[in-house]
């Protein structure tokens, strides 16, 4: 069960990394991620965004801010 959740989180993180662009609003990124992962909660998307920040900070510094913004905006939001 836990392995599946980690796999799902990794897939969402990869999607976030692919979709995130500088200047993209967190709301727009959440909507784009939900198009590919409609079952994902905002909490899962926020966790995946933090994972993306950690994994891509070295390789894509220009995407780091958009990913960080998404993670911060959604981390305490319990809706959806």
C-alpha atoms as one frame of an Amber mdcrd trajectory, in Angstrom:
protein
   0.000   0.000   0.000   2.711   2.460   0.991   4.766   1.594  -2.099   1.783
   2.399  -4.339   1.318   5.777  -2.651   4.993   6.571  -3.121   4.803   5.515
  -6.767   1.716   7.698  -7.281   3.431  10.613  -5.547   6.447  10.175  -7.806
   4.245  10.172 -10.902   2.480  13.349  -9.778   5.858  14.944  -8.991   7.082
  14.125 -12.497   3.934  15.661 -13.988   4.442  18.801 -11.906   8.044  19.041
 -13.044   6.961  18.766 -16.672   4.157  21.323 -16.392   5.651  23.965 -14.095
   6.892  27.126 -15.740   8.203  30.349 -14.213   5.378  32.768 -13.512   2.696
  30.051 -13.563   0.193  30.524 -10.773  -0.230  27.716  -8.273  -3.921  27.496
  -9.154  -3.124  27.016 -12.848  -0.556  24.352 -12.028  -2.975  22.476  -9.748
  -5.602  22.527 -12.511  -3.094  21.267 -15.082  -1.958  18.472 -12.766  -5.553
  17.466 -12.086  -6.168  17.071 -15.803  -3.601  14.250 -15.800  -4.293  13.006
 -12.260  -7.980  13.684 -11.535  -7.926  11.506  -8.423  -5.136  13.503  -6.760
  -6.042  15.606  -3.748  -4.547  19.040  -3.171  -2.597  17.539  -0.283  -1.066
  14.919  -2.577  -0.270  17.562  -5.177   1.393  19.724  -2.507   3.502  16.785
  -1.303   4.466  15.990  -4.869   5.375  19.648  -5.429   7.723  19.583  -2.440
   9.239  16.383  -3.808   9.675  18.077  -7.195  11.382  21.061  -5.560  13.809
  18.768  -3.784  14.554  16.648  -6.841  14.804  19.445  -9.397  16.519  22.191
  -7.394  19.930  21.175  -8.704  18.871  20.648 -12.290  16.112  23.211 -12.947
  16.603  26.262 -10.742  14.261  28.300 -12.947  11.379  25.945 -12.122  12.144
  25.838  -8.419  10.156  28.986  -7.562   6.970  27.887  -9.345   7.127  24.498
  -7.636   7.822  26.074  -4.258   4.913  28.502  -4.672   2.544  25.628  -5.467
   3.704  23.623  -2.477   3.352  26.573  -0.089  -0.080  27.629  -1.326  -1.564
  24.156  -1.183   0.128  22.758   1.939  -2.484  23.985   4.427  -5.464  23.911
   2.110  -7.702  20.995   3.112 -10.207  21.497   0.304 -10.585  18.902  -2.423
